Amino acid sequence: MPTELALLPFVESAMQRGRVAGQAAGLWQFIPSTGKLYQLDQNLWRDERRDVLESTRAALDYCRSCTTTSAIAPCAGCLQLR
């Protein structure tokens, strides 16, 4: 993982795993619908958006999709994966 991408959680959430803004939660600040899109389970007992390993896997998947999907403009950190 490029250093620039590894440092994104500091910008996104100040490394806080909880809810920071609105419905977004976790280090990578996934909203519920995007979390579901990237297979992050959310139920009464578990919210994988707050799981460091699972949310990082989902963030990498998201960045890969940004670099291959022309309909979505890639984020700055995702450009490092090209």
SEKOLVO-644064 format. One line per 10 residues: their letters; for each residue y, x, z of N, C-alpha, C. Coordinates in nm, 3 decimals. Atoms other than C-alpha are relative to their C-alpha. Layout:
a	Y/X/Z/Y/X/Z/Y/X/Z  ...;
***
This chain:
mptelallpf	-0.117/0.085/0.000/0.000/0.000/0.000/0.124/0.090/0.000  -0.123/-0.079/0.002/0.340/0.145/-0.093/0.079/-0.017/0.130  -0.077/0.003/-0.124/0.563/0.230/0.203/0.103/-0.113/-0.001  -0.102/0.105/0.009/0.832/-0.007/0.078/-0.059/-0.137/0.030  0.066/0.127/-0.025/0.585/-0.294/0.086/-0.045/-0.011/0.145  0.045/0.001/-0.139/0.448/-0.197/0.426/0.116/-0.028/0.096  -0.116/0.022/-0.086/0.802/-0.214/0.569/0.062/-0.139/-0.015  -0.056/0.134/0.020/0.876/-0.564/0.437/-0.008/-0.091/0.123  0.002/0.088/-0.118/0.759/-0.737/0.759/0.119/0.023/0.094  -0.118/-0.025/-0.083/1.049/-0.567/0.940/0.117/-0.082/-0.050;
vesamqrgrv	-0.109/0.076/0.058/1.289/-0.736/0.701/-0.028/-0.150/0.012  0.037/0.142/0.001/1.101/-1.067/0.683/0.007/-0.064/0.138  0.016/0.068/-0.129/1.040/-1.130/1.052/0.031/0.086/0.121  -0.025/-0.094/-0.111/1.150/-0.833/1.264/-0.129/0.027/0.077  0.133/-0.027/-0.055/0.775/-0.780/1.323/-0.041/-0.099/0.109  0.039/0.105/-0.095/0.748/-1.105/1.522/-0.101/-0.090/-0.070  0.105/0.080/0.062/0.428/-1.298/1.455/0.025/-0.150/0.012  -0.025/0.143/-0.020/0.572/-1.631/1.566/0.086/-0.059/-0.109  -0.085/0.071/0.095/0.794/-1.878/1.390/0.141/0.060/0.008  -0.134/-0.059/0.003/1.123/-1.724/1.281/0.101/-0.097/-0.058;
agqaaglwqf	-0.097/0.090/0.064/1.290/-1.971/1.046/-0.071/-0.122/-0.056  0.058/0.122/0.053/1.207/-2.334/0.973/-0.149/-0.010/0.026  0.144/0.012/-0.013/0.837/-2.383/0.908/-0.072/0.130/-0.028  0.062/-0.129/0.029/0.773/-2.021/0.813/-0.052/0.064/0.129  0.060/-0.061/-0.119/0.545/-1.831/1.050/-0.071/0.129/-0.038  0.074/-0.124/0.018/0.388/-1.489/1.091/0.085/0.114/-0.051  -0.071/-0.119/0.044/0.482/-1.139/0.988/0.061/-0.017/-0.139  -0.042/0.012/0.139/0.511/-1.237/0.622/0.074/-0.130/-0.027  -0.080/0.121/0.009/0.688/-1.569/0.689/-0.047/-0.096/-0.109  0.054/0.100/0.092/0.457/-1.797/0.490/0.033/-0.139/0.050;
ipstgklyql	-0.014/0.142/-0.035/0.550/-2.164/0.486/-0.139/-0.063/-0.015  0.134/0.059/0.003/0.254/-2.402/0.529/-0.061/-0.015/-0.140  0.056/0.023/0.134/0.213/-2.489/0.160/-0.038/0.130/-0.069  0.034/-0.129/0.060/0.220/-2.126/0.046/-0.118/0.062/0.071  0.115/-0.050/-0.075/-0.020/-2.031/0.323/-0.130/-0.063/-0.049  0.119/0.069/0.050/-0.266/-2.293/0.200/-0.035/0.049/-0.140  0.021/-0.049/0.136/-0.221/-2.172/-0.158/-0.074/0.134/0.001  0.063/-0.133/-0.011/-0.331/-1.823/-0.046/-0.109/0.004/0.106  0.118/0.015/-0.085/-0.623/-1.949/0.166/0.021/0.044/0.145  -0.024/-0.026/-0.141/-0.463/-1.908/0.509/-0.024/-0.131/0.075;
dqnlwrderr	0.036/0.121/-0.074/-0.631/-2.164/0.736/0.106/-0.034/0.103  -0.095/0.049/-0.099/-0.399/-2.376/0.947/-0.057/-0.129/0.057  0.047/0.120/-0.066/-0.531/-2.623/1.199/0.049/0.002/0.144  -0.045/0.014/-0.138/-0.487/-2.728/1.560/-0.026/0.125/0.084  0.039/-0.115/-0.081/-0.659/-2.414/1.696/0.037/0.135/-0.059  -0.022/-0.130/0.063/-0.580/-2.143/1.444/0.100/-0.013/-0.115  -0.095/-0.007/0.111/-0.296/-2.054/1.212/-0.006/0.143/-0.053  0.018/-0.135/0.054/-0.390/-1.758/0.994/0.128/0.061/-0.056  -0.128/-0.059/0.039/-0.027/-1.716/0.889/0.047/0.098/0.107  -0.037/-0.089/-0.111/0.009/-1.547/1.231/-0.101/0.113/0.020;
dvlestraal	0.101/-0.105/-0.007/-0.303/-1.331/1.184/0.046/0.118/-0.087  -0.055/-0.116/0.070/-0.186/-0.980/1.088/-0.082/0.036/-0.123  0.085/-0.041/0.113/-0.484/-0.893/0.865/-0.005/-0.106/-0.109  0.011/0.107/0.100/-0.523/-1.231/0.694/0.133/-0.024/-0.071  -0.129/0.025/0.065/-0.151/-1.277/0.632/0.040/0.117/-0.089  -0.028/-0.116/0.086/-0.122/-0.922/0.494/-0.082/-0.008/-0.128  0.082/0.019/0.120/-0.412/-0.993/0.256/0.067/-0.103/-0.091  -0.066/0.104/0.078/-0.233/-1.309/0.145/0.131/0.050/-0.062  -0.124/-0.056/0.053/0.097/-1.121/0.104/-0.028/0.091/-0.120  0.037/-0.085/0.114/-0.073/-0.866/-0.121/-0.043/-0.085/-0.120;
dycrscttts	0.039/0.091/0.108/-0.230/-1.148/-0.322/0.123/-0.064/-0.063  -0.124/0.059/0.050/0.112/-1.309/-0.351/0.075/0.099/-0.089  -0.071/-0.101/0.079/0.269/-0.986/-0.475/-0.071/0.027/-0.132  0.074/-0.018/0.126/-0.008/-0.939/-0.729/0.026/-0.116/-0.095  -0.027/0.115/0.087/0.053/-1.291/-0.858/0.142/0.006/-0.054  -0.138/-0.012/0.047/0.426/-1.219/-0.882/0.010/0.096/-0.119  -0.008/-0.100/0.107/0.363/-0.920/-1.106/-0.074/-0.045/-0.125  0.075/0.046/0.117/0.130/-1.115/-1.337/0.045/-0.137/-0.049  -0.046/0.133/0.038/0.307/-1.453/-1.351/0.145/0.008/-0.044  -0.137/-0.008/0.051/0.613/-1.471/-1.571/0.089/-0.111/0.054;
aiapcagclq	-0.081/0.111/-0.049/0.725/-1.803/-1.418/0.065/0.031/0.134  -0.054/-0.035/-0.131/0.791/-1.638/-1.082/0.065/0.138/-0.010  -0.066/-0.131/-0.001/1.048/-1.360/-1.053/-0.057/0.082/0.116  0.060/-0.080/-0.108/0.884/-1.077/-0.855/0.102/0.040/0.105  -0.088/-0.045/-0.107/1.030/-0.987/-0.519/0.015/0.152/-0.009  -0.028/-0.143/0.007/1.171/-0.638/-0.469/-0.119/0.084/0.044  0.115/-0.075/-0.049/0.873/-0.517/-0.266/-0.118/-0.008/-0.094  0.112/0.018/0.092/0.628/-0.658/-0.519/0.012/0.089/-0.123  -0.018/-0.086/0.117/0.779/-0.448/-0.794/-0.067/0.135/0.018  0.063/-0.128/-0.027/0.631/-0.142/-0.623/-0.147/0.002/-0.037;
lr	0.142/0.006/0.032/0.278/-0.262/-0.706/-0.028/0.017/-0.149  0.020/-0.009/0.145/0.331/-0.239/-1.083/-0.046/0.136/-0.041;
***
